[in-house]
């Protein structure tokens, strides 16, 4: 099992005026409370400033298993409770136990699902979503519609728990024949996990594929039986045989300064015209085999494995405009794109998920920081405006990260990381339309904290704000 570090948990614990980080506690206590704690804390040198001061440092115990306790918005089903039965017991030394029993004054935590990617199983009339908050894969009936008065819609199946090997899934693909679920882990578990459509609960994947660190998006060319993955941190695309397993090597690699890949996220393929479309946030650095110093990379003898950050060229980092790069579907090496869609007219701002509509030759882009879905002619190039934009309060689109085009049912699906919803529209929708249906994982209006993979924490004493880089 992967080592689950507390720093990867979507939970922040605050003690008094201070922040307790996941790896070690930093307790800040005002002068009015110091006298009460003299007996329990070592003597420290303090000045009577009247401001919070650090007076104690207590390492947190090493833990295994989930840090976040989930509470369902609906108590009508025992499915949630059943998933918790396999949680391992906590064990620690007496000192660690005493430290662990210190109760926080407040907990900032989102105990509901945060949808990140979406795919429709058209043959079985189901919709599947990944959740980056509670590390789950959720399956609903495609026609589910959460009433405004309901707290949430309960999934018909959930895959979640330590045995599943899933964390921070951000890419999703459903095999159109078997219904198998392919879920991409992004930042902590370097694996693509594959489950049968019948899988539920805390079960191991049917198979998994070792992937480069920071893998994000997924697409499959069914005719060629090839699987495409974007590698966010290394600005690369790796291509595998669709049925690759374990430590199988990629069959192709696209990486290098000529590719114009820059923090790539979403990917879609057009097999008929031999193209792949990739959304890029824009941050990039050069890599070189000679820049690694004494370091060695994992799988250094594996073919087509991308050069990772250890091979970054110092001083080469730069920010490029967000873009959609269009490459030949069989592109490899340090090959330039066929064309690029980028520029202020595109309105792109953190373009994340992307979907291709083969019937209309259109690209649908989840424009995360723009709170919009942008639709482009798939033949577009340069600084061009979208042919349609979905955006506005009626649409409920908020920090969208996933999109899926359901050609059979003439629908567009959007997962909104910013408000606990998945929303459905007509495929040709434009402007600020109300969704045809909404699947909600939380009560109407509940704020999404959008805490994902917090790696540090700080407290702004002037503004009395907690700062959490994700």
MARLO-510043 format. One record per residue (C-alpha): x, y, z; residue in three letters; chain. Coordinates in nm, 4 decimals, decimal comma, padded with zeros to 6 digits, always signed. Layout:
BEGIN
MIBA|u|v|w|type|mol
MIBA|X|Y|Z|ALA|A
...
//
This chain:
BEGIN
MIBA|u|v|w|type|mol
MIBA|+00,0000|+00,0000|+00,0000|UNK|A
MIBA|+00,1221|+00,3555|-00,0656|UNK|A
MIBA|+00,2461|+00,5550|+00,2309|UNK|A
MIBA|-00,0368|+00,7889|+00,3181|UNK|A
MIBA|+00,1208|+01,1028|+00,4569|UNK|A
MIBA|-00,0937|+01,3301|+00,6726|UNK|A
MIBA|+00,0135|+01,6242|+00,4559|UNK|A
MIBA|-00,2027|+01,4773|+00,1786|UNK|A
MIBA|-00,5231|+01,4962|+00,3754|UNK|A
MIBA|-00,7881|+01,7540|+00,2913|UNK|A
MIBA|-00,8169|+01,8521|+00,6581|UNK|A
MIBA|-00,6914|+02,1567|+00,8487|UNK|A
MIBA|-00,6899|+02,1657|+01,2260|UNK|A
MIBA|-00,6722|+02,4993|+01,4081|UNK|A
MIBA|-00,5779|+02,5413|+01,7720|UNK|A
MIBA|-00,6596|+02,8799|+01,9269|UNK|A
MIBA|-00,5177|+03,1502|+01,7049|UNK|A
MIBA|-00,2912|+02,9073|+01,5305|UNK|A
MIBA|-00,2604|+02,6492|+01,2620|UNK|A
MIBA|-00,1642|+02,2916|+01,3325|UNK|A
MIBA|+00,0005|+02,1602|+01,0177|UNK|A
MIBA|-00,0475|+01,8007|+00,9113|UNK|A
MIBA|+00,3132|+01,7033|+00,9678|UNK|A
MIBA|+00,3836|+01,8887|+01,2938|UNK|A
MIBA|+00,1807|+02,1023|+01,5299|UNK|A
MIBA|+00,2602|+02,4691|+01,5791|UNK|A
MIBA|+00,0576|+02,6032|+01,8688|UNK|A
MIBA|+00,0199|+02,9781|+01,9004|UNK|A
MIBA|-00,1334|+03,0936|+02,2258|UNK|A
MIBA|-00,2125|+03,4475|+02,3409|UNK|A
MIBA|-00,0611|+03,5841|+02,6626|UNK|A
MIBA|-00,3906|+03,5445|+02,8470|UNK|A
MIBA|-00,3710|+03,1656|+02,8192|UNK|A
MIBA|-00,0031|+03,1051|+02,8887|UNK|A
MIBA|-00,0379|+03,0956|+03,2686|UNK|A
MIBA|-00,2910|+02,8151|+03,2412|UNK|A
MIBA|-00,0442|+02,6025|+03,0469|UNK|A
MIBA|+00,2817|+02,6573|+03,2375|UNK|A
MIBA|+00,2622|+02,3139|+03,3961|UNK|A
MIBA|+00,2429|+02,1329|+03,0640|UNK|A
MIBA|+00,4906|+02,3260|+02,8482|UNK|A
MIBA|+00,8650|+02,3830|+02,8625|UNK|A
MIBA|+00,9959|+02,7194|+02,9744|UNK|A
MIBA|+01,0544|+02,9554|+02,6857|UNK|A
MIBA|+01,1902|+03,3047|+02,6496|UNK|A
MIBA|+00,9051|+03,5439|+02,5814|UNK|A
MIBA|+00,8572|+03,9158|+02,5480|UNK|A
MIBA|+00,5325|+04,0832|+02,6620|UNK|A
MIBA|+00,4300|+04,1907|+02,3136|UNK|A
MIBA|+00,0639|+04,1037|+02,3531|UNK|A
MIBA|+00,0874|+03,9178|+02,0223|UNK|A
MIBA|+00,0693|+03,5403|+01,9653|UNK|A
MIBA|+00,4009|+03,3649|+02,0249|UNK|A
MIBA|+00,5195|+03,0090|+01,9607|UNK|A
MIBA|+00,5721|+02,8395|+02,2968|UNK|A
MIBA|+00,5583|+02,4714|+02,2099|UNK|A
MIBA|+00,6376|+02,2393|+01,9228|UNK|A
MIBA|+00,4857|+01,8896|+01,9291|UNK|A
MIBA|+00,5424|+01,6417|+01,6417|UNK|A
MIBA|+00,2271|+01,4664|+01,5279|UNK|A
MIBA|+00,2270|+01,0852|+01,5346|UNK|A
MIBA|+00,2701|+00,8829|+01,2194|UNK|A
MIBA|-00,0648|+00,7497|+01,1067|UNK|A
MIBA|-00,2048|+00,5033|+00,8606|UNK|A
MIBA|-00,5408|+00,5146|+00,6912|UNK|A
MIBA|-00,7874|+00,7960|+00,6315|UNK|A
MIBA|-00,7538|+01,1167|+00,8313|UNK|A
MIBA|-01,0944|+01,2534|+00,7322|UNK|A
MIBA|-01,4107|+01,1240|+00,8942|UNK|A
MIBA|-01,6969|+01,1239|+00,6503|UNK|A
MIBA|-02,0549|+01,1883|+00,7426|UNK|A
MIBA|-02,3205|+01,1310|+00,4749|UNK|A
MIBA|-02,5709|+01,4048|+00,4076|UNK|A
MIBA|-02,8287|+01,1271|+00,3855|UNK|A
MIBA|-02,8631|+00,8631|+00,6550|UNK|A
MIBA|-03,1134|+00,6552|+00,4618|UNK|A
MIBA|-02,8551|+00,4065|+00,3373|UNK|A
MIBA|-02,6023|+00,1845|+00,5073|UNK|A
MIBA|-02,3633|+00,2029|+00,2109|UNK|A
MIBA|-02,1452|+00,4693|+00,3702|UNK|A
MIBA|-02,1250|+00,2823|+00,7012|UNK|A
MIBA|-02,0305|-00,0401|+00,5258|UNK|A
MIBA|-01,7295|+00,1285|+00,3670|UNK|A
MIBA|-01,5934|+00,2272|+00,7064|UNK|A
MIBA|-01,5810|-00,1250|+00,8511|UNK|A
MIBA|-01,2382|-00,1979|+00,7038|UNK|A
MIBA|-01,0629|+00,1086|+00,8487|UNK|A
MIBA|-00,7506|-00,0140|+01,0311|UNK|A
MIBA|-00,7201|+00,0421|+01,4046|UNK|A
MIBA|-00,4942|+00,3259|+01,5175|UNK|A
MIBA|-00,1917|+00,2304|+01,7270|UNK|A
MIBA|+00,0686|+00,4542|+01,8887|UNK|A
MIBA|+00,2861|+00,4902|+02,1922|UNK|A
MIBA|+00,1419|+00,6320|+02,5150|UNK|A
MIBA|+00,2992|+00,9713|+02,4452|UNK|A
MIBA|+00,1596|+00,9716|+02,0937|UNK|A
MIBA|-00,1839|+00,8781|+02,2252|UNK|A
MIBA|-00,1775|+01,1683|+02,4702|UNK|A
MIBA|-00,0768|+01,4043|+02,1914|UNK|A
MIBA|-00,3436|+01,2653|+01,9593|UNK|A
MIBA|-00,6191|+01,3280|+02,2157|UNK|A
MIBA|-00,5719|+01,7039|+02,2050|UNK|A
MIBA|-00,8960|+01,8293|+02,0573|UNK|A
MIBA|-00,8874|+02,1110|+01,8006|UNK|A
MIBA|-01,1003|+02,4146|+01,8699|UNK|A
MIBA|-01,2150|+02,4179|+01,5079|UNK|A
MIBA|-01,1798|+02,1922|+01,2050|UNK|A
MIBA|-01,1913|+02,3233|+00,8495|UNK|A
MIBA|-01,2945|+02,0244|+00,6441|UNK|A
MIBA|-01,5264|+01,9466|+00,3578|UNK|A
MIBA|-01,6938|+01,6155|+00,4440|UNK|A
MIBA|-01,8799|+01,5865|+00,1130|UNK|A
MIBA|-01,7825|+01,4649|-00,2335|UNK|A
MIBA|-01,6112|+01,7123|-00,4679|UNK|A
MIBA|-01,6640|+01,5959|-00,8262|UNK|A
MIBA|-01,3556|+01,6270|-01,0474|UNK|A
MIBA|-01,4125|+01,4228|-01,3649|UNK|A
MIBA|-01,7111|+01,2624|-01,5336|UNK|A
MIBA|-01,7881|+00,9953|-01,7951|UNK|A
MIBA|-02,1164|+00,8459|-01,9125|UNK|A
MIBA|-02,1597|+00,4730|-01,9603|UNK|A
MIBA|-02,3983|+00,5150|-02,2513|UNK|A
MIBA|-02,4693|+00,1427|-02,2937|UNK|A
MIBA|-02,5843|+00,1047|-01,9324|UNK|A
MIBA|-02,7374|+00,4491|-01,8780|UNK|A
MIBA|-02,5071|+00,5319|-01,5868|UNK|A
MIBA|-02,2819|+00,8268|-01,5091|UNK|A
MIBA|-01,9528|+00,7852|-01,3240|UNK|A
MIBA|-01,7661|+01,0590|-01,1379|UNK|A
MIBA|-01,4423|+01,0805|-00,9445|UNK|A
MIBA|-01,4166|+01,2670|-00,6150|UNK|A
MIBA|-01,0899|+01,4311|-00,5049|UNK|A
MIBA|-01,2102|+01,5144|-00,1539|UNK|A
MIBA|-01,3030|+01,1750|-00,0055|UNK|A
MIBA|-01,1084|+00,9726|-00,2667|UNK|A
MIBA|-01,4058|+00,7929|-00,4191|UNK|A
MIBA|-01,5483|+00,6777|-00,7509|UNK|A
MIBA|-01,9233|+00,7335|-00,7626|UNK|A
MIBA|-02,1824|+00,5748|-00,9925|UNK|A
MIBA|-02,5323|+00,7214|-01,0457|UNK|A
MIBA|-02,8202|+00,6564|-01,2805|UNK|A
MIBA|-02,7741|+00,8892|-01,5760|UNK|A
MIBA|-03,1159|+01,0510|-01,5241|UNK|A
MIBA|-03,0599|+01,1284|-01,1535|UNK|A
MIBA|-03,1790|+01,4793|-01,0652|UNK|A
MIBA|-03,1329|+01,6065|-00,7087|UNK|A
MIBA|-03,4452|+01,7943|-00,5869|UNK|A
MIBA|-03,3768|+02,1423|-00,4424|UNK|A
MIBA|-03,5044|+02,0268|-00,1032|UNK|A
MIBA|-03,2772|+01,7194|-00,0859|UNK|A
MIBA|-02,9407|+01,7245|+00,0875|UNK|A
MIBA|-02,7794|+01,5155|-00,1843|UNK|A
MIBA|-02,8304|+01,2302|-00,4272|UNK|A
MIBA|-02,6955|+00,9038|-00,2932|UNK|A
MIBA|-02,4812|+00,7082|-00,5430|UNK|A
MIBA|-02,5966|+00,3600|-00,6435|UNK|A
MIBA|-02,2372|+00,2331|-00,6105|UNK|A
MIBA|-01,9247|+00,3716|-00,4411|UNK|A
MIBA|-01,5645|+00,2554|-00,4768|UNK|A
MIBA|-01,3609|+00,3907|-00,1858|UNK|A
MIBA|-01,1137|+00,2847|+00,0830|UNK|A
MIBA|-00,7486|+00,1944|+00,1324|UNK|A
MIBA|-00,7634|-00,1239|-00,0750|UNK|A
MIBA|-00,8772|+00,0680|-00,3857|UNK|A
MIBA|-00,5435|+00,2526|-00,4243|UNK|A
MIBA|-00,7201|+00,5709|-00,5313|UNK|A
MIBA|-00,6361|+00,9268|-00,4322|UNK|A
MIBA|-00,6831|+01,2610|-00,6075|UNK|A
MIBA|-00,8299|+01,1067|-00,9223|UNK|A
MIBA|-00,8532|+01,3629|-01,1973|UNK|A
MIBA|-00,8988|+01,1633|-01,5156|UNK|A
MIBA|-01,1682|+00,9087|-01,6001|UNK|A
MIBA|-01,2543|+00,6760|-01,8874|UNK|A
MIBA|-01,5305|+00,4159|-01,9235|UNK|A
MIBA|-01,4700|+00,1238|-02,1573|UNK|A
MIBA|-01,7670|+00,1346|-02,3986|UNK|A
MIBA|-01,7756|-00,2435|-02,4286|UNK|A
MIBA|-01,7109|-00,3843|-02,0816|UNK|A
MIBA|-01,7991|-00,0801|-01,8722|UNK|A
MIBA|-01,4609|-00,1047|-01,6945|UNK|A
MIBA|-01,3652|+00,2129|-01,5083|UNK|A
MIBA|-01,0183|+00,3648|-01,5690|UNK|A
MIBA|-00,9303|+00,6241|-01,3014|UNK|A
MIBA|-00,6111|+00,8322|-01,2993|UNK|A
MIBA|-00,4375|+00,9208|-00,9723|UNK|A
MIBA|-00,2588|+01,2510|-00,9961|UNK|A
MIBA|-00,0346|+01,3549|-00,7108|UNK|A
MIBA|+00,0191|+01,0888|-00,4447|UNK|A
MIBA|-00,0382|+00,7390|-00,5858|UNK|A
MIBA|+00,1404|+00,6981|-00,9182|UNK|A
MIBA|-00,1005|+00,4457|-01,0640|UNK|A
MIBA|-00,3816|+00,4187|-01,3129|UNK|A
MIBA|-00,6371|+00,1891|-01,1503|UNK|A
MIBA|-00,8933|-00,0166|-01,3447|UNK|A
MIBA|-01,2120|-00,1581|-01,1883|UNK|A
MIBA|-01,4927|-00,3676|-01,3346|UNK|A
MIBA|-01,8270|-00,1913|-01,3527|UNK|A
MIBA|-01,9610|-00,4195|-01,0782|UNK|A
MIBA|-01,6938|-00,3067|-00,8297|UNK|A
MIBA|-01,8146|-00,1447|-00,5102|UNK|A
MIBA|-01,6819|-00,0680|-00,1652|UNK|A
MIBA|-01,3263|-00,1048|-00,0417|UNK|A
MIBA|-01,1986|-00,3453|-00,3087|UNK|A
MIBA|-00,8622|-00,3659|-00,4874|UNK|A
MIBA|-00,8520|-00,2738|-00,8566|UNK|A
MIBA|-00,8717|-00,5529|-01,1107|UNK|A
MIBA|-00,5382|-00,4251|-01,2401|UNK|A
MIBA|-00,3223|-00,1176|-01,2133|UNK|A
MIBA|-00,0585|+00,0476|-01,4272|UNK|A
MIBA|+00,2464|+00,2270|-01,2841|UNK|A
MIBA|+00,2457|+00,5812|-01,4245|UNK|A
MIBA|+00,4772|+00,8842|-01,4139|UNK|A
MIBA|+00,4259|+01,1159|-01,1187|UNK|A
MIBA|+00,1673|+01,3850|-01,1847|UNK|A
MIBA|-00,0345|+01,1992|-01,4474|UNK|A
MIBA|-00,3626|+01,3859|-01,5024|UNK|A
MIBA|-00,5757|+01,3289|-01,8140|UNK|A
MIBA|-00,6758|+01,0133|-01,9996|UNK|A
MIBA|-00,8056|+00,9294|-02,3459|UNK|A
MIBA|-00,8321|+00,6001|-02,5337|UNK|A
MIBA|-00,8141|+00,5333|-02,9071|UNK|A
MIBA|-01,0368|+00,2258|-02,9277|UNK|A
MIBA|-00,9548|+00,1318|-03,2867|UNK|A
MIBA|-00,5803|+00,1324|-03,2173|UNK|A
MIBA|-00,6282|+00,0013|-02,8599|UNK|A
MIBA|-00,3991|+00,2725|-02,7263|UNK|A
MIBA|-00,4229|+00,4640|-02,3990|UNK|A
MIBA|-00,3044|+00,8276|-02,3731|UNK|A
MIBA|-00,2068|+00,9987|-02,0458|UNK|A
MIBA|-00,0941|+01,3564|-01,9865|UNK|A
MIBA|+00,1848|+01,4088|-01,7333|UNK|A
MIBA|+00,1255|+01,7437|-01,5699|UNK|A
MIBA|+00,4547|+01,8105|-01,3862|UNK|A
MIBA|+00,6801|+01,6815|-01,6634|UNK|A
MIBA|+00,4896|+01,8419|-01,9538|UNK|A
MIBA|+00,4613|+01,5158|-02,1413|UNK|A
MIBA|+00,2201|+01,2641|-02,2946|UNK|A
MIBA|+00,2802|+00,8909|-02,2541|UNK|A
MIBA|+00,1014|+00,6318|-02,4684|UNK|A
MIBA|+00,0463|+00,2708|-02,3604|UNK|A
MIBA|-00,1238|-00,0327|-02,5018|UNK|A
MIBA|-00,4778|-00,0152|-02,3641|UNK|A
MIBA|-00,4362|-00,3430|-02,1733|UNK|A
MIBA|-00,0961|-00,2515|-02,0262|UNK|A
MIBA|-00,0484|-00,3734|-01,6705|UNK|A
MIBA|+00,1854|-00,3277|-01,3754|UNK|A
MIBA|+00,5232|-00,1861|-01,4797|UNK|A
MIBA|+00,4677|-00,2174|-01,8546|UNK|A
MIBA|+00,6506|+00,0587|-02,0405|UNK|A
MIBA|+00,4832|+00,3238|-02,2569|UNK|A
MIBA|+00,5050|+00,2605|-02,6296|UNK|A
MIBA|+00,5490|+00,6320|-02,7133|UNK|A
MIBA|+00,6536|+00,9518|-02,5380|UNK|A
MIBA|+00,5873|+01,3116|-02,6400|UNK|A
MIBA|+00,8086|+01,5551|-02,4462|UNK|A
MIBA|+01,0412|+01,8468|-02,5152|UNK|A
MIBA|+01,0519|+02,2211|-02,5728|UNK|A
MIBA|+00,9246|+02,1929|-02,9311|UNK|A
MIBA|+00,6043|+02,0107|-02,8286|UNK|A
MIBA|+00,4609|+02,3277|-02,6689|UNK|A
MIBA|+00,3262|+02,1077|-02,3857|UNK|A
MIBA|+00,3155|+02,3237|-02,0729|UNK|A
MIBA|+00,1516|+02,1767|-01,7618|UNK|A
MIBA|-00,0849|+01,9611|-01,9713|UNK|A
MIBA|-00,4142|+01,8513|-01,8155|UNK|A
MIBA|-00,7006|+01,7265|-02,0309|UNK|A
MIBA|-00,6654|+01,5163|-02,3452|UNK|A
MIBA|-00,9066|+01,4013|-02,6162|UNK|A
MIBA|-00,8468|+01,2070|-02,9389|UNK|A
MIBA|-01,0000|+01,2146|-03,2866|UNK|A
MIBA|-00,9166|+00,8779|-03,4377|UNK|A
MIBA|-01,0908|+00,9473|-03,7669|UNK|A
MIBA|-00,8658|+01,2442|-03,8441|UNK|A
MIBA|-00,5626|+01,1193|-03,6518|UNK|A
MIBA|-00,5448|+01,3997|-03,3943|UNK|A
MIBA|-00,5087|+01,4532|-03,0213|UNK|A
MIBA|-00,6089|+01,7711|-02,8366|UNK|A
MIBA|-00,4391|+01,8721|-02,5098|UNK|A
MIBA|-00,5224|+02,1552|-02,2689|UNK|A
MIBA|-00,2223|+02,3325|-02,1130|UNK|A
MIBA|-00,2177|+02,5644|-01,8113|UNK|A
MIBA|+00,1090|+02,7219|-01,9299|UNK|A
MIBA|+00,3891|+02,6627|-01,6761|UNK|A
MIBA|+00,6881|+02,4762|-01,8172|UNK|A
MIBA|+01,0611|+02,4201|-01,7786|UNK|A
MIBA|+01,3221|+02,2574|-01,9974|UNK|A
MIBA|+01,4517|+01,9105|-01,9142|UNK|A
MIBA|+01,7809|+01,7523|-02,0081|UNK|A
MIBA|+01,9405|+01,4118|-01,9353|UNK|A
MIBA|+02,2530|+01,6040|-01,8313|UNK|A
MIBA|+02,0735|+01,8144|-01,5664|UNK|A
MIBA|+02,0220|+01,5409|-01,3078|UNK|A
MIBA|+02,3521|+01,5688|-01,1191|UNK|A
MIBA|+02,3964|+01,2610|-00,9041|UNK|A
MIBA|+02,0270|+01,1793|-00,9018|UNK|A
MIBA|+01,8816|+00,8877|-01,0895|UNK|A
MIBA|+01,5234|+00,8643|-01,2062|UNK|A
MIBA|+01,2806|+00,5907|-01,1333|UNK|A
MIBA|+01,2554|+00,3372|-01,4146|UNK|A
MIBA|+01,5636|+00,4885|-01,5799|UNK|A
MIBA|+01,5917|+00,1823|-01,8006|UNK|A
MIBA|+01,2255|+00,1821|-01,9005|UNK|A
MIBA|+01,1639|+00,2969|-02,2588|UNK|A
MIBA|+00,9609|+00,6124|-02,3219|UNK|A
MIBA|+00,9631|+00,7240|-01,9573|UNK|A
MIBA|+00,9523|+01,1068|-01,9307|UNK|A
MIBA|+01,2374|+01,3066|-01,7816|UNK|A
MIBA|+01,1056|+01,4290|-01,4479|UNK|A
MIBA|+01,1723|+01,7409|-01,2400|UNK|A
MIBA|+01,5127|+01,6090|-01,1309|UNK|A
MIBA|+01,6216|+01,6669|-01,4883|UNK|A
MIBA|+01,4943|+02,0263|-01,4970|UNK|A
MIBA|+01,7346|+02,2839|-01,6394|UNK|A
MIBA|+01,7922|+02,5567|-01,3766|UNK|A
MIBA|+01,6587|+02,8942|-01,4824|UNK|A
MIBA|+01,4536|+02,7559|-01,7718|UNK|A
MIBA|+01,1098|+02,7895|-01,6102|UNK|A
MIBA|+00,8588|+03,0146|-01,7811|UNK|A
MIBA|+00,4882|+03,0871|-01,8083|UNK|A
MIBA|+00,3233|+03,0528|-02,1485|UNK|A
MIBA|-00,0353|+03,1476|-02,2359|UNK|A
MIBA|-00,2928|+02,8762|-02,1627|UNK|A
MIBA|-00,3491|+02,6797|-02,4795|UNK|A
MIBA|-00,4918|+02,3811|-02,6615|UNK|A
MIBA|-00,2159|+02,2063|-02,8535|UNK|A
MIBA|-00,3152|+01,9859|-03,1458|UNK|A
MIBA|-00,0808|+01,6999|-03,2333|UNK|A
MIBA|-00,0823|+01,4051|-03,4672|UNK|A
MIBA|-00,2258|+01,1101|-03,2776|UNK|A
MIBA|+00,0959|+00,9129|-03,3338|UNK|A
MIBA|+00,3307|+01,2011|-03,2457|UNK|A
MIBA|+00,6358|+01,1130|-03,0376|UNK|A
MIBA|+00,9631|+01,2613|-02,9234|UNK|A
MIBA|+01,0241|+01,6364|-02,9255|UNK|A
MIBA|+00,7734|+01,7065|-03,2050|UNK|A
MIBA|+00,6027|+02,0410|-03,2622|UNK|A
MIBA|+00,2208|+02,0567|-03,2611|UNK|A
MIBA|+00,0306|+02,0809|-03,5875|UNK|A
MIBA|-00,1404|+02,3942|-03,4546|UNK|A
MIBA|-00,2124|+02,5757|-03,1285|UNK|A
MIBA|-00,5242|+02,7549|-03,0020|UNK|A
MIBA|-00,4154|+03,0332|-02,7681|UNK|A
MIBA|-00,4516|+03,4045|-02,7006|UNK|A
MIBA|-00,6772|+03,6530|-02,5171|UNK|A
MIBA|-00,9739|+03,5962|-02,7484|UNK|A
MIBA|-00,9917|+03,2307|-02,6438|UNK|A
MIBA|-01,0831|+03,3295|-02,2825|UNK|A
MIBA|-00,8876|+03,0294|-02,1552|UNK|A
MIBA|-00,7838|+03,0438|-01,7890|UNK|A
MIBA|-00,6688|+02,7103|-01,6440|UNK|A
MIBA|-00,8278|+02,4985|-01,9191|UNK|A
MIBA|-00,8592|+02,1560|-01,7610|UNK|A
MIBA|-01,0925|+01,8812|-01,8900|UNK|A
MIBA|-01,1540|+01,8578|-02,2652|UNK|A
MIBA|-01,4003|+01,6547|-02,4745|UNK|A
MIBA|-01,4270|+01,6068|-02,8504|UNK|A
MIBA|-01,7591|+01,5856|-03,0353|UNK|A
MIBA|-01,6923|+01,3864|-03,3553|UNK|A
MIBA|-02,0352|+01,4601|-03,5051|UNK|A
MIBA|-02,0013|+01,8382|-03,4876|UNK|A
MIBA|-01,6197|+01,8620|-03,4884|UNK|A
MIBA|-01,6277|+02,0649|-03,1669|UNK|A
MIBA|-01,4074|+02,0841|-02,8581|UNK|A
MIBA|-01,5579|+02,1412|-02,5114|UNK|A
MIBA|-01,3188|+02,2819|-02,2513|UNK|A
MIBA|-01,3723|+02,3041|-01,8741|UNK|A
MIBA|-01,2289|+02,6503|-01,8069|UNK|A
MIBA|-01,1577|+02,6174|-01,4349|UNK|A
MIBA|-01,0495|+02,9678|-01,3287|UNK|A
MIBA|-01,2905|+03,1276|-01,5778|UNK|A
MIBA|-01,5977|+02,9518|-01,4296|UNK|A
MIBA|-01,7060|+02,8615|-01,7811|UNK|A
MIBA|-01,7206|+02,5950|-02,0497|UNK|A
MIBA|-01,5714|+02,7051|-02,3802|UNK|A
MIBA|-01,6673|+02,5455|-02,7123|UNK|A
MIBA|-01,4282|+02,5718|-03,0080|UNK|A
MIBA|-01,4327|+02,4552|-03,3660|UNK|A
MIBA|-01,1913|+02,1622|-03,3526|UNK|A
MIBA|-01,0247|+02,2937|-03,6709|UNK|A
MIBA|-00,9484|+02,6310|-03,5112|UNK|A
MIBA|-00,5983|+02,7725|-03,4798|UNK|A
MIBA|-00,4392|+03,0785|-03,3208|UNK|A
MIBA|-00,6124|+03,3480|-03,1177|UNK|A
MIBA|-00,9778|+03,2681|-03,1897|UNK|A
MIBA|-01,2907|+03,3254|-02,9864|UNK|A
MIBA|-01,5014|+03,0289|-02,8781|UNK|A
MIBA|-01,8059|+02,9585|-03,0936|UNK|A
MIBA|-02,0097|+02,9211|-02,7713|UNK|A
MIBA|-01,9584|+02,9904|-02,4007|UNK|A
MIBA|-02,1555|+02,8512|-02,1064|UNK|A
MIBA|-02,1220|+03,0797|-01,8060|UNK|A
MIBA|-02,3321|+03,2559|-01,5454|UNK|A
MIBA|-02,5277|+03,2124|-01,2202|UNK|A
MIBA|-02,8180|+03,0200|-01,3749|UNK|A
MIBA|-02,5798|+02,7648|-01,5280|UNK|A
MIBA|-02,4332|+02,6776|-01,1835|UNK|A
MIBA|-02,0923|+02,6387|-01,3486|UNK|A
MIBA|-01,8258|+02,7009|-01,0828|UNK|A
MIBA|-01,4613|+02,5955|-01,1190|UNK|A
MIBA|-01,5384|+02,3235|-01,3736|UNK|A
MIBA|-01,2718|+02,0560|-01,4062|UNK|A
MIBA|-01,4411|+01,7798|-01,6072|UNK|A
MIBA|-01,6567|+01,7677|-01,9228|UNK|A
MIBA|-01,8124|+01,4843|-02,1192|UNK|A
MIBA|-02,0099|+01,4922|-02,4444|UNK|A
MIBA|-02,2881|+01,2308|-02,4584|UNK|A
MIBA|-02,3579|+01,2166|-02,8318|UNK|A
MIBA|-02,6249|+00,9467|-02,8010|UNK|A
MIBA|-02,8420|+01,1474|-02,5599|UNK|A
MIBA|-02,7438|+01,4900|-02,7023|UNK|A
MIBA|-02,6139|+01,6077|-02,3632|UNK|A
MIBA|-02,3135|+01,7839|-02,2130|UNK|A
MIBA|-02,1955|+01,6942|-01,8611|UNK|A
MIBA|-01,9874|+01,9269|-01,6424|UNK|A
MIBA|-01,8337|+01,8581|-01,3004|UNK|A
MIBA|-01,8062|+02,1704|-01,0854|UNK|A
MIBA|-01,5363|+02,1453|-00,8213|UNK|A
MIBA|-01,6488|+02,4791|-00,6810|UNK|A
MIBA|-02,0014|+02,3892|-00,5694|UNK|A
MIBA|-02,0448|+02,0108|-00,5241|UNK|A
MIBA|-02,2453|+01,9674|-00,8447|UNK|A
MIBA|-02,2459|+01,7842|-01,1740|UNK|A
MIBA|-02,4654|+01,9684|-01,4231|UNK|A
MIBA|-02,6220|+01,8515|-01,7496|UNK|A
MIBA|-02,7098|+02,0653|-02,0552|UNK|A
MIBA|-02,8180|+02,0261|-02,4124|UNK|A
MIBA|-02,5130|+01,9665|-02,6281|UNK|A
MIBA|-02,5731|+02,2919|-02,8179|UNK|A
MIBA|-02,6384|+02,5015|-02,5034|UNK|A
MIBA|-02,4930|+02,8519|-02,4900|UNK|A
MIBA|-02,4982|+03,1569|-02,2648|UNK|A
MIBA|-02,6341|+03,1172|-01,9110|UNK|A
MIBA|-02,8764|+02,8248|-01,9341|UNK|A
MIBA|-03,0295|+02,6473|-01,6366|UNK|A
MIBA|-02,9146|+02,2835|-01,6288|UNK|A
MIBA|-03,1476|+02,0103|-01,7504|UNK|A
MIBA|-03,0517|+01,8116|-01,4391|UNK|A
MIBA|-02,8231|+01,8525|-01,1398|UNK|A
MIBA|-02,6546|+01,5883|-00,9274|UNK|A
MIBA|-02,5548|+01,7354|-00,5921|UNK|A
MIBA|-02,3297|+01,5815|-00,3266|UNK|A
MIBA|-02,4098|+01,8432|-00,0608|UNK|A
MIBA|-02,7006|+02,0624|+00,0549|UNK|A
MIBA|-02,8002|+02,3403|-00,1829|UNK|A
MIBA|-02,5731|+02,6407|-00,1387|UNK|A
MIBA|-02,3083|+02,4616|+00,0713|UNK|A
MIBA|-01,9744|+02,6250|+00,0061|UNK|A
MIBA|-01,7045|+02,4094|-00,1485|UNK|A
MIBA|-01,3772|+02,4643|+00,0358|UNK|A
MIBA|-01,1734|+02,3380|-00,2616|UNK|A
MIBA|-00,8959|+02,2136|-00,0318|UNK|A
MIBA|-00,7050|+01,9628|-00,2387|UNK|A
MIBA|-00,3699|+01,8128|-00,1416|UNK|A
MIBA|-00,2680|+02,0899|+00,1038|UNK|A
MIBA|+00,1084|+02,0877|+00,1441|UNK|A
MIBA|+00,1605|+02,3662|+00,3980|UNK|A
MIBA|-00,0260|+02,6212|+00,6065|UNK|A
MIBA|+00,0243|+02,9758|+00,7324|UNK|A
MIBA|-00,1640|+03,2239|+00,9488|UNK|A
MIBA|-00,1984|+03,5902|+00,8474|UNK|A
MIBA|-00,2186|+03,7744|+01,1813|UNK|A
MIBA|-00,3085|+04,1065|+01,0195|UNK|A
MIBA|-00,6121|+03,9773|+00,8341|UNK|A
MIBA|-00,6806|+03,6823|+01,0666|UNK|A
MIBA|-00,6838|+03,4446|+00,7726|UNK|A
MIBA|-00,5530|+03,0923|+00,7253|UNK|A
MIBA|-00,3560|+03,0466|+00,4028|UNK|A
MIBA|-00,3536|+02,7012|+00,2450|UNK|A
MIBA|-00,1509|+02,6369|-00,0711|UNK|A
MIBA|-00,2951|+02,3384|-00,2581|UNK|A
//
